[in-house]
Amino acid sequence: MESNNHIGSYTILEERIYDILKQNGASDIKRNEKFTFYGGFYVADYYLPKGCKKLNIEPNTAIEIKYRLLFDSIDRICYRVKKTKIKNLIIIYNEKLRGVSTEIDSKLNNLNVIIKEFSQFKILGHEIDEAANKYKDLPLRELSEQRLNITKTNSQISTIDRLKFSLKNFRSTLILGAGVSISADSADWNTLLKKLIESPKQIPLTDYCFDEIRTYCHDSSLILGRFLMESWRLPDGHFDKDILEIFRNCIYPNNENNSSDLIKEIAKLVERFHPKKNDYACIESIITYNYDDRIEHALTNLKIDCYPVYGNNTPKPKSIPVYHVHGILPFNKNNSYVFPILSEESYHQLYKNTYNWSTVHTLHALMRNTCLLIGLSMSDPNLRRLLEFAASESEGEPRHFVFLKREKFNNIRTQNYVEDRQTKIMEQLGLNVIWINDFKEIPEIIKSI
């Protein structure tokens, strides 16, 4: 592919094609046009009911844009389009993968399918070069931000606007980490582990001893958790149930089910993008790595029907499923619980099965939805593994979003170096980073969406 034709992102590719269509007389372009059929629906990136005579595009044509074209995509798109009233389909891509040939002109029953690389889109008309060359020397970042009507100097706002666009136009999933529960006074991981050795049943150890043990366990929380929980193991191999009270006291201090501004704003976000308001662009599920059920209480307070999913139970119809992938200890002691995943051993037991329910649901969300990750440190090896796999199968630019807190370094060059590398690594995992200086910023950002 020629360098002049290389497009830096899906957003830019989409905008270039839109301007090409507009400048060549396609005045009735419909974006994200939804077509329903029995058992499903199809959403066209662009739909031209009257076509575009100047570009030889027939009436009733859908245009599908793919940054990276996979062979499976062609079958999937054509299968859905064939069930609609659409008569013609144009698939435009920037890069081809998995042996997809450069020139593919085929017919699927009565549906005309034209598949073209962006650099060859000019084949459909003779006056596209002028419109395409309009952007040849324009910096890619400026072009992307031009579409979002924001200044090119504020990449943070650009990322937030892309998040808003994704939530308003696609199905999404919220993935919640420890930071969400900590905002409501739950103990952090270190405090929880310390409590395990401060119990009257255990040999008293000082903070200094805890730090030494942590160092001995290579600063790995999972190895440290396994190390400490061995003293709670009974002869039959199970753990002493008294340990659950330690967990409860850490998760719900003073036996109070506190909420927080962050949890409340997350619940309001779900309310704004509830499936009842839009069955396509909605928050359809929540995945949490936390043991508490605070998010369920916050949703219930807003009269949002939700249902905790753990173990072998299944989601309740017409409710928002909240998947507790690392166990659950509900505030109500009478409710069912699943022993928390805390140690290396239990972590390995959970993920040794490739088709474990938590892995399946997480991967499904990462592959099909836009995911917003909140309160995660991004150190969980299994989550990173699933993100990497989903990103490798993606057909476009990173579509998920994560909040990360800036770390302060004495040397500004070191800080810039670390932040730049971390941003690139997150992009490799399919994540757009929303950098924050303080965790208190997150509720305000969510509120603005």
C-alpha positions as CSV (number, residue, x, y, z in Angstrom):
1,M,0.0,0.0,0.0
2,E,1.3,3.4,-0.9
3,S,2.2,5.6,2.1
4,N,-0.1,8.5,0.9
5,N,-3.0,6.1,1.2
6,H,-2.2,4.7,4.6
7,I,-4.8,5.7,7.1
8,G,-3.8,6.1,10.8
9,S,-7.0,5.0,12.4
10,Y,-10.5,3.8,11.9
11,T,-11.9,7.2,12.8
12,I,-9.8,8.9,10.2
13,L,-10.6,6.3,7.5
14,E,-14.3,6.7,8.2
15,E,-14.0,10.5,8.0
16,R,-12.1,10.5,4.7
17,I,-14.7,8.2,3.1
18,Y,-17.5,10.4,4.4
19,D,-16.0,13.5,2.9
20,I,-15.3,11.8,-0.4
21,L,-19.0,10.8,-0.6
22,K,-20.2,14.2,0.4
23,Q,-18.0,16.0,-2.1
24,N,-19.3,13.8,-4.9
25,G,-22.9,14.5,-4.4
26,A,-24.1,11.9,-1.9
27,S,-26.2,14.4,0.2
28,D,-28.5,11.9,1.9
29,I,-25.8,9.8,3.7
30,K,-27.2,8.1,6.8
31,R,-24.7,7.2,9.5
32,N,-25.1,4.0,11.6
33,E,-28.4,3.2,9.9
34,K,-30.0,0.2,11.6
35,F,-31.9,-2.5,9.7
36,T,-33.9,-5.1,11.6
37,F,-34.8,-8.5,10.5
38,Y,-36.3,-11.6,12.1
39,G,-33.9,-12.7,14.8
40,G,-31.4,-9.8,14.6
41,F,-30.3,-6.6,13.0
42,Y,-27.6,-5.0,11.0
43,V,-26.1,-1.5,11.4
44,A,-24.5,0.1,8.3
45,D,-21.6,2.5,8.8
46,Y,-23.1,4.5,5.9
47,Y,-26.3,4.0,4.0
48,L,-27.1,5.7,0.7
49,P,-30.8,5.3,-0.1
50,K,-30.4,7.4,-3.4
51,G,-26.9,6.2,-4.1
52,C,-24.2,8.5,-5.6
53,K,-24.4,8.9,-9.4
54,K,-21.0,10.6,-9.6
55,L,-19.3,7.6,-8.0
56,N,-21.4,5.0,-9.9
57,I,-23.0,3.9,-6.6
58,E,-26.4,2.5,-7.0
59,P,-29.4,3.4,-4.9
60,N,-30.1,1.4,-1.7
61,T,-26.4,0.8,-1.0
62,A,-24.7,0.2,2.4
63,I,-21.1,1.0,2.9
64,E,-19.2,-1.0,5.5
65,I,-15.8,0.3,6.7
66,K,-13.1,-2.0,8.1
67,Y,-9.7,-0.8,9.2
68,R,-8.5,-4.4,9.0
69,L,-10.4,-6.8,6.9
70,L,-10.6,-10.4,8.1
71,F,-12.0,-13.2,5.9
72,D,-14.6,-14.0,8.6
73,S,-15.9,-10.5,8.4
74,I,-17.0,-10.8,4.8
75,D,-19.2,-13.8,5.6
76,R,-20.6,-12.3,8.7
77,I,-21.5,-8.9,7.1
78,C,-23.0,-10.5,4.0
79,Y,-25.1,-12.9,6.1
80,R,-26.7,-10.0,7.9
81,V,-27.1,-7.7,4.9
82,K,-28.7,-10.4,2.8
83,K,-31.6,-10.5,5.4
84,T,-32.3,-6.8,5.0
85,K,-33.8,-4.6,2.2
86,I,-30.3,-3.5,1.2
87,K,-29.5,-4.4,-2.5
88,N,-25.9,-3.3,-2.8
89,L,-22.9,-3.5,-0.4
90,I,-19.5,-1.8,-0.6
91,I,-16.8,-2.9,1.9
92,I,-13.8,-0.6,2.1
93,Y,-10.8,-1.6,4.1
94,N,-7.4,-0.2,5.0
95,E,-5.4,-3.4,5.6
96,K,-6.2,-7.0,4.7
97,L,-5.4,-9.9,7.0
98,R,-5.5,-13.7,6.8
99,G,-5.0,-14.1,3.1
100,V,-7.8,-11.9,1.9
101,S,-7.0,-11.1,-1.7
102,T,-6.7,-7.5,-2.8
103,E,-9.3,-7.8,-5.5
104,I,-12.6,-9.5,-4.5
105,D,-15.7,-8.9,-6.6
106,S,-18.4,-11.4,-5.8
107,K,-22.2,-11.8,-5.8
108,L,-24.2,-13.3,-2.9
109,N,-27.5,-14.3,-4.3
110,N,-29.2,-11.0,-5.3
111,L,-26.8,-8.9,-3.3
112,N,-24.0,-7.1,-5.1
113,V,-20.8,-7.0,-3.0
114,I,-17.8,-4.9,-3.9
115,I,-14.8,-5.1,-1.7
116,K,-12.0,-2.5,-2.3
117,E,-8.9,-1.4,-0.5
118,F,-9.2,2.3,0.3
119,S,-6.4,3.2,-2.1
120,Q,-8.5,1.6,-4.9
121,F,-11.7,3.2,-4.0
122,K,-11.1,5.7,-6.8
123,I,-12.1,2.8,-9.2
124,L,-15.7,3.6,-8.3
125,G,-15.4,7.1,-9.6
126,H,-13.0,9.5,-11.4
127,E,-13.0,12.6,-9.1
128,I,-12.1,11.1,-5.8
129,D,-8.4,12.0,-5.9
130,E,-9.1,15.7,-5.2
131,A,-11.2,14.9,-2.1
132,A,-8.7,12.3,-0.8
133,N,-5.7,14.5,-1.4
134,K,-7.3,17.2,0.7
135,Y,-6.0,15.3,3.7
136,K,-2.7,14.2,2.4
137,D,-0.6,16.7,4.3
138,L,-2.9,17.1,7.3
139,P,-1.6,15.6,10.5
140,L,-3.5,12.5,11.5
141,R,-4.2,13.7,15.0
142,E,-5.6,17.0,13.7
143,L,-7.9,15.2,11.3
144,S,-9.2,12.9,14.0
145,E,-9.9,15.8,16.3
146,Q,-11.5,17.8,13.5
147,R,-14.2,15.1,13.3
148,L,-14.9,15.4,17.0
149,N,-14.9,19.2,17.0
150,I,-12.2,19.6,19.6
151,T,-8.8,21.3,19.7
152,K,-5.9,19.2,18.6
153,T,-3.9,20.2,21.6
154,N,-6.1,18.4,24.1
155,S,-5.8,14.7,23.5
156,Q,-7.4,13.9,26.9
157,I,-10.7,15.5,25.8
158,S,-10.3,13.7,22.5
159,T,-10.2,10.3,24.3
160,I,-13.2,11.2,26.4
161,D,-15.2,12.3,23.4
162,R,-14.3,9.0,21.7
163,L,-15.6,7.2,24.8
164,K,-18.9,9.2,24.6
165,F,-19.2,8.4,20.9
166,S,-18.7,4.7,21.5
167,L,-21.2,4.5,24.4
168,K,-23.8,6.4,22.3
169,N,-23.4,4.2,19.2
170,F,-22.4,0.7,20.4
171,R,-23.1,-2.0,22.9
172,S,-20.8,-1.7,25.9
173,T,-19.7,-3.4,29.1
174,L,-18.3,-1.9,32.3
175,I,-15.4,-3.8,33.9
176,L,-14.8,-2.8,37.5
177,G,-11.7,-3.3,39.7
178,A,-10.7,-2.8,43.3
179,G,-10.5,1.0,43.0
180,V,-14.3,1.1,42.8
181,S,-14.8,-0.7,46.1
182,I,-11.9,1.1,47.8
183,S,-13.8,4.4,47.0
184,A,-16.5,3.2,49.4
185,D,-14.0,2.4,52.2
186,S,-13.4,-1.3,51.4
187,A,-9.9,-2.3,52.4
188,D,-7.2,-2.5,49.7
189,W,-5.4,-5.7,48.9
190,N,-2.5,-5.2,51.3
191,T,-4.8,-4.4,54.2
192,L,-6.8,-7.5,53.5
193,L,-3.7,-9.7,53.5
194,K,-2.4,-8.1,56.7
195,K,-5.7,-8.8,58.5
196,L,-5.2,-12.5,57.7
197,I,-2.1,-12.6,60.0
198,E,-3.5,-10.2,62.6
199,S,-6.3,-12.6,63.7
200,P,-6.1,-14.0,67.2
201,K,-5.8,-17.4,65.6
202,Q,-2.5,-16.5,64.0
203,I,1.0,-15.8,65.3
204,P,1.2,-11.9,65.8
205,L,3.5,-10.3,63.2
206,T,4.7,-6.7,63.0
207,D,4.3,-4.5,59.9
208,Y,8.0,-5.0,59.4
209,C,7.6,-8.8,59.3
210,F,4.7,-8.4,56.8
211,D,7.0,-6.4,54.5
212,E,9.7,-9.0,54.8
213,I,7.3,-11.8,53.9
214,R,6.0,-9.8,51.0
215,T,9.6,-9.4,49.7
216,Y,10.1,-13.1,50.2
217,C,7.1,-13.7,48.0
218,H,8.6,-11.6,45.2
219,D,6.1,-8.7,45.8
220,S,3.4,-10.9,44.2
221,S,0.0,-10.5,45.9
222,L,-1.2,-13.9,44.6
223,I,1.9,-15.7,46.0
224,L,1.6,-13.8,49.2
225,G,-2.1,-14.6,49.5
226,R,-1.3,-18.3,49.0
227,F,1.5,-18.1,51.6
228,L,-0.7,-16.5,54.2
229,M,-3.8,-18.5,53.7
230,E,-2.0,-21.8,54.3
231,S,-2.3,-21.1,58.0
232,W,-6.1,-21.1,57.6
233,R,-6.3,-24.5,55.9
234,L,-8.0,-27.3,57.7
235,P,-6.9,-30.9,57.7
236,D,-9.7,-31.7,55.1
237,G,-8.2,-29.2,52.7
238,H,-10.9,-26.5,53.1
239,F,-10.4,-23.2,54.7
240,D,-11.5,-22.2,58.2
241,K,-14.9,-20.4,57.8
242,D,-13.8,-17.7,60.3
243,I,-11.7,-16.3,57.5
244,L,-15.0,-15.1,55.9
245,E,-15.6,-12.7,58.8
246,I,-12.2,-11.2,58.2
247,F,-13.1,-10.7,54.6
248,R,-16.4,-9.2,55.6
249,N,-14.9,-6.8,58.1
250,C,-12.5,-5.6,55.4
251,I,-15.1,-5.3,52.6
252,Y,-17.8,-3.8,54.8
253,P,-16.0,-1.9,57.6
254,N,-18.2,-1.4,60.8
255,N,-20.8,-3.6,59.1
256,E,-21.8,-0.8,56.9
257,N,-22.6,-1.0,53.2
258,N,-21.2,2.4,52.2
259,S,-21.5,3.8,48.8
260,S,-19.4,6.5,47.1
261,D,-19.6,9.2,44.4
262,L,-17.9,6.9,42.0
263,I,-20.3,4.0,42.5
264,K,-23.3,6.4,42.3
265,E,-22.0,7.9,39.0
266,I,-21.4,4.4,37.6
267,A,-25.0,3.5,38.4
268,K,-26.3,6.7,36.8
269,L,-24.2,5.9,33.7
270,V,-26.0,2.5,33.4
271,E,-29.3,4.3,33.9
272,R,-28.5,6.8,31.0
273,F,-27.5,3.9,28.7
274,H,-30.0,1.3,29.8
275,P,-31.1,-1.3,27.2
276,K,-34.8,-0.1,27.7
277,K,-33.8,3.3,26.2
278,N,-31.8,1.9,23.3
279,D,-31.7,-1.8,22.6
280,Y,-28.6,-1.4,20.4
281,A,-26.4,1.3,22.0
282,C,-26.6,0.4,25.6
283,I,-24.6,-0.9,28.6
284,E,-25.7,-4.5,28.5
285,S,-23.5,-6.0,31.3
286,I,-21.1,-5.4,34.2
287,I,-18.0,-7.5,35.0
288,T,-16.6,-6.9,38.5
289,Y,-13.5,-8.3,40.1
290,N,-14.7,-7.1,43.5
291,Y,-16.2,-9.3,46.2
292,D,-18.9,-6.8,47.4
293,D,-22.4,-6.2,45.9
294,R,-22.4,-2.4,46.3
295,I,-22.9,-1.8,42.6
296,E,-26.1,-3.9,42.7
297,H,-27.4,-1.9,45.6
298,A,-26.6,1.4,43.8
299,L,-28.5,0.1,40.7
300,T,-31.4,-1.1,42.8
301,N,-31.7,2.4,44.4
302,L,-32.2,3.8,40.9
303,K,-34.9,1.1,40.3
304,I,-32.7,-0.6,37.7
305,D,-33.2,-4.4,37.6
306,C,-29.9,-6.2,38.0
307,Y,-28.8,-9.7,38.9
308,P,-25.5,-10.9,40.3
309,V,-24.0,-13.8,38.3
310,Y,-21.5,-16.1,39.9
311,G,-20.7,-19.8,39.9
312,N,-23.2,-21.7,37.9
313,N,-26.2,-19.4,38.2
314,T,-27.4,-17.6,35.0
315,P,-28.6,-14.0,34.3
316,K,-32.2,-13.2,34.9
317,P,-34.1,-12.1,31.7
318,K,-34.5,-8.4,31.2
319,S,-32.0,-7.5,33.9
320,I,-28.5,-6.1,33.9
321,P,-26.1,-9.0,34.7
322,V,-23.3,-8.3,37.1
323,Y,-20.6,-11.0,36.7
324,H,-18.6,-11.5,39.9
325,V,-15.6,-13.3,38.3
326,H,-13.5,-13.5,41.5
327,G,-16.3,-14.5,44.0
328,I,-18.9,-12.6,46.0
329,L,-19.7,-11.9,49.6
330,P,-23.0,-10.1,49.7
331,F,-23.7,-7.5,52.4
332,N,-26.8,-9.6,53.4
333,K,-25.3,-12.7,55.1
334,N,-28.4,-14.7,54.2
335,N,-27.6,-14.5,50.5
336,S,-25.5,-17.0,48.7
337,Y,-21.8,-16.4,48.5
338,V,-18.8,-17.7,46.5
339,F,-15.5,-17.9,48.3
340,P,-13.2,-15.1,47.1
341,I,-10.4,-15.7,44.8
342,L,-7.4,-14.5,46.8
343,S,-4.5,-16.8,46.5
344,E,-2.4,-18.1,43.6
345,E,-3.8,-21.6,44.0
346,S,-7.5,-20.5,43.7
347,Y,-6.5,-18.2,40.8
348,H,-5.0,-21.1,38.9
349,Q,-8.0,-23.3,39.7
350,L,-10.3,-20.7,38.2
351,Y,-8.4,-20.2,35.0
352,K,-7.2,-23.7,34.3
353,N,-10.3,-24.3,32.2
354,T,-10.3,-22.5,29.0
355,Y,-14.0,-22.4,28.9
356,N,-14.5,-21.2,32.4
357,W,-17.7,-19.1,32.6
358,S,-15.9,-16.0,33.7
359,T,-13.3,-16.2,30.9
360,V,-16.1,-16.8,28.3
361,H,-18.1,-13.8,29.4
362,T,-15.1,-11.5,29.7
363,L,-13.8,-12.5,26.3
364,H,-17.3,-12.1,24.8
365,A,-17.4,-8.5,26.0
366,L,-13.9,-7.7,24.8
367,M,-14.5,-9.2,21.4
368,R,-18.0,-7.7,20.7
369,N,-18.5,-4.6,22.9
370,T,-16.9,-1.4,23.9
371,C,-15.5,-1.9,27.4
372,L,-14.9,0.8,30.0
373,L,-12.4,-0.3,32.7
374,I,-12.7,1.5,36.0
375,G,-10.6,1.0,39.1
376,L,-8.2,-1.5,37.7
377,S,-4.4,-1.4,38.0
378,M,-4.0,-3.5,34.9
379,S,-1.7,-5.9,36.7
380,D,-4.0,-9.0,36.5
381,P,-2.2,-11.4,34.1
382,N,-5.4,-13.2,33.0
383,L,-7.2,-10.0,32.1
384,R,-4.1,-8.8,30.1
385,R,-4.0,-12.1,28.3
386,L,-7.7,-11.8,27.3
387,L,-7.2,-8.2,26.2
388,E,-4.2,-9.1,24.1
389,F,-6.1,-11.9,22.4
390,A,-9.1,-9.7,21.7
391,A,-6.9,-7.0,20.3
392,S,-5.1,-9.4,18.0
393,E,-8.5,-10.4,16.6
394,S,-9.7,-6.8,16.3
395,E,-10.5,-5.2,12.9
396,G,-9.8,-1.6,13.9
397,E,-8.1,0.8,16.4
398,P,-8.3,0.2,20.2
399,R,-12.0,0.4,21.1
400,H,-11.8,-0.1,24.9
401,F,-11.1,2.6,27.5
402,V,-9.3,2.5,30.9
403,F,-8.7,5.1,33.6
404,L,-5.1,5.2,34.8
405,K,-3.6,7.4,37.4
406,R,-0.4,9.3,36.6
407,E,2.5,8.3,38.8
408,K,4.8,11.1,40.0
409,F,8.5,10.8,39.3
410,N,11.2,13.2,40.4
411,N,12.4,13.5,36.9
412,I,9.9,14.8,34.4
413,R,11.7,13.1,31.5
414,T,11.3,9.8,33.3
415,Q,7.6,10.5,33.9
416,N,7.0,11.4,30.2
417,Y,8.9,8.3,29.1
418,V,6.9,6.0,31.4
419,E,3.6,7.5,30.5
420,D,4.3,7.3,26.8
421,R,5.4,3.7,26.9
422,Q,2.4,2.7,29.1
423,T,0.0,4.4,26.6
424,K,1.5,2.4,23.8
425,I,1.4,-0.9,25.7
426,M,-2.3,-0.2,26.6
427,E,-3.0,0.4,22.9
428,Q,-1.4,-2.9,22.1
429,L,-4.0,-4.4,24.6
430,G,-6.8,-2.6,22.7
431,L,-7.1,0.2,25.3
432,N,-7.4,3.9,25.1
433,V,-6.0,5.5,28.2
434,I,-7.8,8.3,30.1
435,W,-5.0,9.7,32.3
436,I,-6.0,11.2,35.6
437,N,-4.0,12.9,38.4
438,D,-6.4,11.9,41.2
439,F,-9.0,9.2,41.5
440,K,-11.5,11.8,42.5
441,E,-11.6,12.9,38.9
442,I,-13.2,9.7,37.7
443,P,-16.8,10.4,39.0
444,E,-16.8,13.9,37.4
445,I,-15.6,12.5,34.0
446,I,-18.3,9.7,34.1
447,K,-20.9,12.4,35.1
448,S,-20.0,14.4,31.9
449,I,-20.7,11.4,29.6
